[in-house]
Amino acid sequence: MKRTMTCIECPKGCTLEIEADGARVISVSGHQCRRGDKYARQETEAPMRTLTTSVLTRGLELKMLPVRTSRPIPKDKLFEAMDAIKRLTVTSPVKAGAVVATDFLGLGVDLVACRPLEKL
């Protein structure tokens, strides 16, 4: 199976042509730097995404706290992650970069606050 995608790893935006056998990459062409080959293989074999969303708060200056995962997680875990986030509530003041949930979903990544929040 052949697939075409645009590389987003550098400003060049190379058009990559990937030949794959199911979920395994056989060859990548069209990349002008080595990051393109790595990107195509990762995106085809095991796509990852950094999850950016908000968590409910109680007793803080805002009703929602923006958070993100400390590293990308498997794309197929995004809906499971959002279900878990719906059950979280932050009740104490946080600083930007503070860990809201450690080892989130057992994936070895943390859920991190993107801004500080103080009490009302």
C-alpha positions as CSV (number, residue, x, y, z in Angstrom):
1,M,0.0,0.0,0.0
2,K,1.3,3.5,-0.9
3,R,0.5,6.5,1.1
4,T,1.4,10.2,0.7
5,M,1.8,12.7,3.6
6,T,3.3,16.1,4.2
7,C,6.1,16.1,6.7
8,I,5.7,18.6,9.6
9,E,9.1,18.1,11.3
10,C,10.8,21.1,9.6
11,P,9.7,24.1,7.7
12,K,10.4,22.5,4.3
13,G,7.1,20.5,4.3
14,C,8.3,17.7,2.1
15,T,5.8,15.4,0.4
16,L,6.6,12.0,1.7
17,E,5.7,8.8,-0.2
18,I,5.4,5.8,2.1
19,E,5.2,2.2,1.0
20,A,3.9,0.0,3.8
21,D,2.8,-3.6,4.3
22,G,-0.1,-3.1,6.7
23,A,1.3,-1.2,9.7
24,R,5.0,-1.8,8.8
25,V,6.9,0.7,6.7
26,I,8.9,-0.8,3.8
27,S,10.3,2.5,2.3
28,V,10.0,6.2,2.6
29,S,10.9,8.7,-0.2
30,G,10.6,12.4,-0.8
31,H,12.3,13.6,2.4
32,Q,15.0,16.2,2.3
33,C,16.3,15.6,5.8
34,R,16.6,12.5,8.1
35,R,13.8,13.7,10.3
36,G,11.3,13.1,7.4
37,D,12.1,9.4,7.3
38,K,11.7,9.1,11.1
39,Y,8.5,11.1,11.1
40,A,6.9,8.9,8.3
41,R,7.8,5.7,10.1
42,Q,6.5,6.9,13.5
43,E,3.3,8.3,12.0
44,T,2.6,5.1,10.1
45,E,3.7,2.4,12.6
46,A,2.7,4.0,16.0
47,P,1.2,7.5,15.8
48,M,1.6,9.6,18.9
49,R,0.0,12.8,20.0
50,T,0.5,15.3,22.9
51,L,-2.9,15.7,24.5
52,T,-3.9,19.3,25.4
53,T,-7.1,19.8,27.2
54,S,-8.7,21.3,30.4
55,V,-9.5,19.8,33.8
56,L,-12.3,21.0,36.1
57,T,-11.3,22.9,39.2
58,R,-13.1,23.6,42.5
59,G,-12.4,26.6,44.7
60,L,-9.9,28.2,42.4
61,E,-9.9,31.4,40.4
62,L,-11.0,29.7,37.1
63,K,-13.4,26.8,36.6
64,M,-11.0,25.0,34.2
65,L,-7.3,24.4,34.3
66,P,-5.4,24.0,31.0
67,V,-3.3,20.8,31.0
68,R,-1.2,18.7,28.6
69,T,0.6,15.4,28.7
70,S,4.4,15.7,29.4
71,R,5.1,13.6,26.3
72,P,3.1,12.3,23.4
73,I,0.8,9.3,24.1
74,P,-0.4,6.7,21.6
75,K,-3.1,8.1,19.3
76,D,-5.4,5.2,20.0
77,K,-5.4,6.1,23.8
78,L,-6.7,9.7,23.3
79,F,-10.4,8.8,23.9
80,E,-9.5,6.7,27.0
81,A,-7.4,9.6,28.3
82,M,-10.2,12.1,27.8
83,D,-12.6,9.8,29.7
84,A,-10.1,9.7,32.6
85,I,-9.6,13.5,32.5
86,K,-13.4,14.0,32.8
87,R,-13.2,12.3,36.3
88,L,-10.4,14.7,37.5
89,T,-10.9,17.8,39.6
90,V,-8.2,20.1,40.9
91,T,-8.9,21.7,44.2
92,S,-5.6,23.1,45.4
93,P,-3.6,26.0,43.9
94,V,-1.1,25.0,41.2
95,K,1.9,26.5,39.5
96,A,2.6,26.3,35.8
97,G,4.4,23.0,35.1
98,A,3.0,21.3,38.2
99,V,2.1,17.6,37.8
100,V,-1.7,17.2,38.1
101,A,-1.6,13.4,37.5
102,T,1.5,11.2,37.7
103,D,1.9,8.1,35.4
104,F,-1.3,9.1,33.6
105,L,-3.1,5.9,32.4
106,G,0.0,3.9,33.3
107,L,1.7,5.3,30.1
108,G,4.7,6.7,31.9
109,V,3.6,10.3,31.2
110,D,2.4,13.0,33.5
111,L,-0.5,15.4,33.1
112,V,0.9,18.9,33.6
113,A,-0.7,22.2,34.4
114,C,-0.1,24.8,31.7
115,R,-0.8,27.9,33.9
116,P,-0.8,28.8,37.5
117,L,-4.1,29.0,39.4
118,E,-4.7,30.5,42.9
119,K,-7.6,30.1,45.4
120,L,-10.6,32.4,45.1
